């Protein structure tokens, strides 16, 4: 595993150690270590089936681990689920609002669950309707709202009491760019106020908005660090080739012994090489041309988080 940033220790609000969870013969989570400190936005990045949602559900006290230890603000979710739930705001991956209640009624309900009442509850609900841009939709049934607006409402319900830990399972999946920007901005705002924010995503662009990223594959954390630190590990080892026909070029490069990982991104075949990328340009060109493909461009490229993801997930035996 690539580990590039020291995890929080004494200041960790969420601490996960050696976490494992088995369903039948399948290990959905297989030895995860993870810390999230107050004021931090940490992203769990990984493909579907990597174990992200299972990890989050265990942290929230909705699943009991097969092995390992979890603490949320000092409480054990498996033994003290109610104490943990008072500390956590949780936005599930799928629709979890009350469809027969209005947007305002959902917020009133969730606010009351967290102990808000009277004028404070009324003021807080009005403030969150404004923060997520749903003031004009307050009296509309949640079940009638478009997907982007239900995610805004779900976020507000999770964050209404400004919990010490905010857990978001793919909060912007399938929403418009405006909603995505709004919710990520609110994540930063809550973190600045002292919340520990843990977000799962399979989007590289969203992972880059996190202060720290934990890349998961096959139930394990295979890389951890700031987005830039992760990218820096591949600096000088990426080259890009534009060629046609594409299939022949990709096949030849995947069979090239010097290639550690090969992926097609846009017009480029991005190739991670073991040595210096610039020094290997001529050899890469020859590999493609020997396969009968025509090279249109061949150059060293700056690595991206996508390249790190392919490198780590492919190296762990997972599917990128």
C-alpha positions as CSV (number, residue, x, y, z in Angstrom):
1,X,0.0,0.0,0.0
2,X,1.2,3.5,-0.8
3,X,1.0,5.6,2.4
4,X,2.0,9.2,1.9
5,X,0.4,11.2,4.7
6,X,0.5,10.5,8.4
7,X,-2.9,9.5,9.6
8,X,-4.4,11.3,12.6
9,X,-3.7,9.6,16.0
10,X,-4.8,11.3,19.2
11,X,-7.0,13.8,17.4
12,X,-8.9,11.1,15.4
13,X,-12.7,11.4,15.7
14,X,-13.2,8.3,13.6
15,X,-10.7,5.5,14.1
16,X,-10.9,2.2,12.2
17,X,-8.3,-0.6,12.9
18,X,-8.1,-4.0,11.2
19,X,-11.7,-3.8,10.1
20,X,-13.1,-7.0,8.4
21,X,-16.6,-7.9,7.4
22,X,-17.6,-11.2,5.8
23,X,-20.8,-12.1,4.0
24,X,-20.8,-15.9,3.6
25,X,-17.5,-16.7,2.0
26,X,-16.9,-13.2,0.7
27,X,-14.8,-10.7,2.5
28,X,-16.4,-7.3,1.6
29,X,-13.9,-5.5,4.0
30,X,-10.6,-7.2,4.5
31,X,-8.3,-5.3,7.0
32,X,-9.1,-1.6,6.7
33,X,-7.2,1.0,8.8
34,X,-8.6,4.5,8.7
35,X,-8.5,7.7,10.8
36,X,-10.5,10.9,10.3
37,X,-9.7,14.0,12.4
38,X,-11.9,16.9,13.2
39,X,-11.8,19.5,10.4
40,X,-10.8,16.9,7.8
41,X,-12.5,15.8,4.6
42,X,-11.4,12.3,3.8
43,X,-12.5,10.5,0.6
44,X,-12.9,6.8,0.1
45,X,-12.2,6.3,-3.6
46,X,-12.8,3.0,-5.3
47,X,-14.7,1.0,-7.9
48,X,-18.1,-0.6,-7.1
49,X,-17.6,-3.6,-4.8
50,X,-14.4,-2.1,-3.2
51,X,-16.0,-2.2,0.3
52,X,-16.7,1.6,0.7
53,X,-20.3,1.4,1.6
54,X,-19.8,-1.6,3.9
55,X,-17.1,0.3,5.7
56,X,-19.3,3.4,6.1
57,X,-22.3,1.3,7.4
58,X,-20.1,-0.3,10.0
59,X,-18.8,3.1,11.2
60,X,-22.4,4.3,11.5
61,X,-23.4,1.2,13.6
62,X,-25.7,-0.3,10.9
63,X,-23.5,-3.4,10.5
64,X,-21.5,-5.4,13.0
65,X,-17.8,-6.1,12.0
66,X,-16.6,-9.6,11.7
67,X,-13.3,-8.5,13.2
68,X,-11.4,-5.3,14.0
69,X,-12.1,-2.2,16.1
70,X,-14.1,1.0,15.3
71,X,-14.4,4.1,17.5
72,X,-16.5,7.2,16.7
73,X,-15.9,10.1,19.1
74,X,-14.7,7.4,21.6
75,X,-17.7,5.1,21.2
76,X,-17.9,1.6,19.7
77,X,-20.7,1.5,17.1
78,X,-21.3,-2.2,17.6
79,X,-21.7,-1.9,21.4
80,X,-22.9,1.7,21.7
81,X,-25.0,2.3,18.5
82,X,-27.2,5.0,20.0
83,X,-24.3,7.0,21.3
84,X,-22.6,6.8,17.9
85,X,-25.8,7.8,16.1
86,X,-26.0,11.0,18.2
87,X,-22.5,12.0,16.8
88,X,-23.1,11.1,13.2
89,X,-25.0,12.6,10.3
90,X,-25.4,9.9,7.5
91,X,-26.4,10.3,3.9
92,X,-27.1,7.0,2.3
93,X,-26.3,6.2,-1.3
94,X,-29.9,5.6,-2.1
95,X,-33.1,7.6,-1.4
96,X,-33.8,7.4,2.3
97,X,-36.2,10.3,2.9
98,X,-39.9,10.0,3.8
99,X,-41.5,10.4,0.4
100,X,-44.9,11.3,1.8
101,X,-43.5,14.2,3.9
102,X,-42.7,17.6,2.4
103,X,-39.1,18.8,2.3
104,X,-39.7,21.0,5.3
105,X,-41.4,18.2,7.2
106,X,-38.5,15.9,6.6
107,X,-36.1,18.4,8.0
108,X,-38.3,19.0,11.0
109,X,-38.4,15.3,11.6
110,X,-34.7,14.8,11.4
111,X,-34.0,17.9,13.4
112,X,-36.3,16.6,16.2
113,X,-34.5,13.2,16.2
114,X,-31.2,15.1,16.9
115,X,-32.9,16.9,19.8
116,X,-33.7,20.2,18.2
117,X,-37.0,21.8,19.3
118,X,-39.0,25.0,19.4
119,X,-37.7,28.1,17.9
120,X,-34.2,26.6,17.4
121,X,-35.6,23.8,15.3
122,X,-37.7,26.2,13.2
123,X,-34.7,28.5,12.7
124,X,-32.4,25.6,11.8
125,X,-34.8,24.1,9.3
126,X,-35.3,27.5,7.6
127,X,-31.5,28.0,7.5
128,X,-30.8,24.6,5.9
129,X,-33.6,25.1,3.3
130,X,-31.7,28.2,2.3
131,X,-28.3,26.6,2.4
132,X,-29.3,23.8,0.0
133,X,-31.4,26.1,-2.2
134,X,-34.8,24.5,-1.5
135,X,-36.7,27.4,0.0
136,X,-39.2,27.4,-2.9
137,X,-39.6,23.6,-2.6
138,X,-40.3,23.5,1.2
139,X,-43.9,22.4,0.8
140,X,-43.3,19.9,-2.0
141,X,-43.4,16.2,-1.1
142,X,-40.0,14.7,-1.0
143,X,-41.1,11.8,-3.3
144,X,-41.9,14.4,-6.0
145,X,-38.6,16.1,-6.0
146,X,-36.1,15.6,-8.9
147,X,-33.0,13.5,-8.0
148,X,-30.7,16.4,-7.5
149,X,-33.1,18.1,-5.1
150,X,-33.6,14.9,-3.1
151,X,-29.8,14.7,-2.6
152,X,-29.8,18.3,-1.5
153,X,-32.5,17.6,1.0
154,X,-30.9,14.3,2.1
155,X,-27.7,16.2,2.8
156,X,-29.5,18.9,4.8
157,X,-31.3,16.1,6.9
158,X,-27.9,14.5,7.6
159,X,-26.2,17.8,8.5
160,X,-29.1,19.6,10.2
161,X,-27.7,19.3,13.7
162,X,-24.1,19.9,12.6
163,X,-22.9,16.6,13.9
164,X,-19.3,15.9,14.9
165,X,-19.0,13.3,12.1
166,X,-20.6,13.5,8.7
167,X,-20.7,10.3,6.7
168,X,-21.7,10.7,3.0
169,X,-22.0,7.7,0.7
170,X,-21.6,8.9,-2.9
171,X,-23.5,12.1,-2.1
172,X,-23.3,13.6,-5.6
173,X,-23.8,10.4,-7.7
174,X,-26.0,11.2,-10.7
175,X,-26.6,14.9,-9.8
176,X,-26.0,18.0,-11.8
177,X,-22.8,20.0,-11.6
178,X,-24.4,22.9,-9.7
179,X,-25.7,20.5,-7.0
180,X,-22.3,18.7,-6.8
181,X,-20.5,22.0,-6.3
182,X,-23.0,23.1,-3.7
183,X,-22.7,19.9,-1.6
184,X,-18.9,19.9,-1.8
185,X,-18.9,23.5,-0.7
186,X,-21.0,22.6,2.3
187,X,-18.7,19.7,3.1
188,X,-15.8,22.2,3.3
189,X,-17.9,24.6,5.4
190,X,-18.8,21.9,7.9
191,X,-15.2,20.7,8.1
192,X,-14.0,24.2,8.7
193,X,-16.5,24.3,11.6
194,X,-14.8,21.2,13.1
195,X,-16.7,18.3,11.7
196,X,-14.9,15.1,10.6
197,X,-16.2,14.4,7.1
198,X,-15.9,11.0,5.4
199,X,-17.1,10.7,1.8
200,X,-17.2,7.8,-0.5
201,X,-16.9,8.3,-4.3
202,X,-15.8,6.7,-7.5
203,X,-15.2,10.0,-9.1
204,X,-11.5,11.2,-9.5
205,X,-12.6,14.8,-9.8
206,X,-14.5,14.6,-6.5
207,X,-11.6,12.8,-4.8
208,X,-9.4,15.7,-5.7
209,X,-11.6,17.9,-3.6
210,X,-10.7,15.9,-0.4
211,X,-7.9,16.8,1.9
212,X,-6.9,13.2,2.0
213,X,-7.8,10.2,-0.1
214,X,-7.9,6.5,0.8
215,X,-8.1,4.3,-2.4
216,X,-9.9,1.1,-1.8
217,X,-9.9,-2.1,-3.8
218,X,-11.2,-5.6,-3.0
219,X,-12.0,-4.6,0.6
220,X,-8.6,-3.1,1.4
221,X,-7.0,0.4,1.5
222,X,-4.3,0.2,-1.2
223,X,-3.2,3.8,-1.1
224,X,-3.5,6.8,1.1
225,X,-2.4,10.4,1.0
226,X,-3.3,13.9,-0.2
227,X,-4.3,13.9,-3.9
228,X,-1.1,15.7,-4.9
229,X,1.1,13.4,-2.9
230,X,-0.5,10.3,-4.5
231,X,0.0,11.8,-8.0
232,X,3.6,12.6,-7.2
233,X,4.4,8.9,-6.8
234,X,4.1,8.4,-10.6
235,X,5.9,11.6,-11.6
236,X,8.2,10.8,-14.6
237,X,6.7,7.4,-15.2
238,X,3.8,8.2,-17.5
239,X,3.8,8.4,-21.3
240,X,1.0,9.0,-23.7
241,X,0.5,7.5,-27.2
242,X,-2.1,8.4,-29.7
243,X,-2.3,5.7,-32.4
244,X,-4.6,4.0,-34.8
245,X,-6.1,1.5,-34.9
246,X,-6.5,1.8,-31.2
247,X,-7.1,-1.8,-30.4
248,X,-3.9,-3.0,-32.0
249,X,-1.9,-0.3,-30.2
250,X,-3.4,-1.1,-26.8
251,X,-2.9,-4.8,-27.2
252,X,0.8,-4.3,-28.0
253,X,1.4,-2.0,-25.1
254,X,-0.3,-4.3,-22.6
255,X,2.1,-7.0,-23.8
256,X,5.1,-4.8,-23.5
257,X,7.2,-5.9,-20.5
258,X,8.1,-2.3,-19.6
259,X,4.4,-1.4,-19.1
260,X,3.1,-1.5,-15.6
261,X,-0.4,-0.3,-16.5
262,X,-2.2,0.7,-19.6
263,X,-5.5,2.7,-19.9
264,X,-7.3,4.7,-22.6
265,X,-8.3,8.2,-21.4
266,X,-9.7,10.5,-24.1
267,X,-7.4,10.4,-27.1
268,X,-4.4,9.1,-25.2
269,X,-3.3,5.6,-24.4
270,X,-1.7,6.3,-21.0
271,X,1.1,3.9,-20.1
272,X,2.8,3.7,-16.7
273,X,6.4,2.5,-17.2
274,X,8.9,1.1,-14.7
275,X,11.7,3.5,-15.8
276,X,12.0,7.1,-17.0
277,X,9.1,7.8,-19.4
278,X,11.1,10.2,-21.6
279,X,13.8,7.7,-22.1
280,X,11.4,5.1,-23.2
281,X,9.4,7.0,-25.8
282,X,11.3,5.5,-28.8
283,X,10.9,2.0,-27.5
284,X,7.1,2.6,-26.9
285,X,6.8,3.9,-30.4
286,X,8.5,0.9,-31.9
287,X,6.3,-1.5,-29.9
288,X,3.2,0.1,-31.4
289,X,4.5,0.3,-34.9
290,X,5.7,-3.3,-34.8
291,X,2.0,-4.3,-34.1
292,X,1.0,-2.5,-37.3
293,X,-0.5,0.6,-35.8
294,X,0.3,4.1,-36.8
295,X,1.6,6.5,-34.1
296,X,0.1,9.9,-34.3
297,X,1.7,11.3,-31.1
298,X,4.0,10.0,-28.4
299,X,5.2,12.0,-25.4
300,X,5.7,12.0,-21.7
301,X,2.6,13.0,-19.7
302,X,2.0,14.5,-16.2
303,X,0.4,11.8,-14.1
304,X,-3.2,12.2,-12.8
305,X,-5.2,10.7,-10.0
306,X,-6.7,8.4,-12.6
307,X,-3.3,7.0,-13.3
308,X,-2.7,6.4,-9.6
309,X,-6.0,4.7,-9.3
310,X,-5.3,2.3,-12.2
311,X,-1.8,1.6,-10.8
312,X,-3.1,0.7,-7.3
313,X,-6.3,-1.1,-8.2
314,X,-4.7,-3.1,-10.9
315,X,-1.8,-3.9,-8.7
316,X,-4.1,-5.1,-5.9
317,X,-5.9,-7.6,-8.2
318,X,-9.0,-5.4,-8.4
319,X,-10.8,-4.1,-11.5
320,X,-10.3,-0.4,-12.3
